[in-house]
Amino acid sequence: MSNARDVLIRPLITEKSTSLMQESKYTFIVPLSANKIEIRQAVEELFKVKVLAVNTVRVMGKTKRMGKTQGKRPDYKKAIVKLAPGSQIEFFEGV
């Protein structure tokens, strides 16, 4: 992927991801095609921090029903990024 903003779709703010911020771990939704190297480069470029590790999880979309109609939520990939000690992303701190 050419642009860093195309790699990081949006941050994921949940109760669990908020507790991970205490350990300098931040969670993002990324495209299914993104790999760990692209995610590392995008975070370092956009937020000017040093990334130690990137873990990815592929989340399968749930099947949902509305009466007789059945549908499926889209699959997505979640990236958990661990930063170097002393680094933080100010974007998340206002949450």
Summary of the structure (lengths in Angstrom):
residues: 95
radius of gyration: 15.0
end to end distance: 28.7
largest distance: 52.7
contacts: 238
relative contact order: 0.25
helix: 31%
strand: 35%
